[in-house]
Amino acid sequence: MSGIKSSVNFLGVAVRSQIVSKAALSHKPAKHHISAGEQAIALTVFFITILGPSGYVLAHLEDYKHHS
């Protein structure tokens, strides 16, 4: 019984040490207004940057299989 109690205490200490305080959030409006066009360009660049290389690899997957 004492073993269970000590393990519960140990787990309680571990959980308490992982609690992180909340970030200081502000409710102010944005300093710079970003237009819809700028947002569309940014999203397009992100999607191409992330999905472009993986799409290329998947499109040429059969080529990789034949060379190995």
N, C-alpha and C positions, 0 to 999 in steps of 0.2 A: 504494500500500500504506500509506503514511504517512497518507493521508487517511482510510482506514478505521480506522486505529488511533486517530486523534484524535477521530473521531466516536464510537467505542466508549467512549473515555475521557469524552467529553462526556455521553453517555447514562448512564454509570456514576455520574457526579456528580449528574445529575438524579434518578436513582433513589434514591441514598443520601440526598438531601435530603428526600425524601418519606416516609421511614420515620418512623412515629409510635410513641412508646413506649406500652406497655400502660397502661391505666387502673388505678388502685389499687382493686381489688375487695375487698370484705369479705365474710366468710362468716357474718355474724351473722344471727340471726333478725330478722324484721320487728318494728319497734317497735309498730306498730298492726295488730291483726288485722282484716281486712275480711271481713265475712260474705258468704255466697253471694248473699243478697238484694241487698246493696250492689253487688256485682260485676255482677249482672244489670241493675240500674238503670243503672250506669255504662256498660255495653256498649250498652244500649238507647239511651241519650242520645247516645253517640258515633255509632251507626248512623243514628239519625234526623237528627243534625246533618250528617253527611256525605252520606247517601243521599237525604235528603228533598228538597233543592233540585234535585239532578240528576234524581230521579224525576219531579218536577213538570215540569221542562223537557221531559223525554222524553215525558211524557203529553200535553203541549200542543204538541208539535212541529209537528203539522199546522196549528194556529192560527198559529204563527210563519211557516210557509211561505206561507200565504194572504195575510198582511198585507204581505209584502214585494213 
